[in-house]
């Protein structure tokens, strides 16, 4: 009879093989962590971009609504007693308009837009009292409309005193009436594109339309 062959006893892992497996597992975990970290960074970046775009759209919508609905009401009286309804400079503008619908109960307010330390600021305050009327308590607030604005430039379009159409100008010369339109150039600090806004003014004391 032939001898029965016993199966060869299986050997275990050597210490070197275990160390190699642990190193390989550590590398895989490191690569996985780096991939997850990268995905999280991209997600945060996308979220920041979306938030920035929302801030820009909100500022653009506010500028359009406020300037488009500017009112021919006295916002300031100069030293000679001349009433001013729209004071436009190259880097600031002062006018009267109602706030958005959710603040409609406050009524029309004087609104001044200006750039301060790369912040587009809006200053709101009550209107001067009409002649013979009892003046109301003065109220003023200032808010940041948009951060990170490197440059802000305004231009104005209208008719001169001879009834001739004016070219775009950096200052509004006829502060006793509203311009036809306002053009806004803005350069953002991070380089995000900002389209040139050309905003027509609906209500006009001079009857432009």
Order of alpha helices (4+ residues) and beta strands (2+ residues): alpha-beta-beta-beta-beta-beta-beta-beta-beta-beta-beta
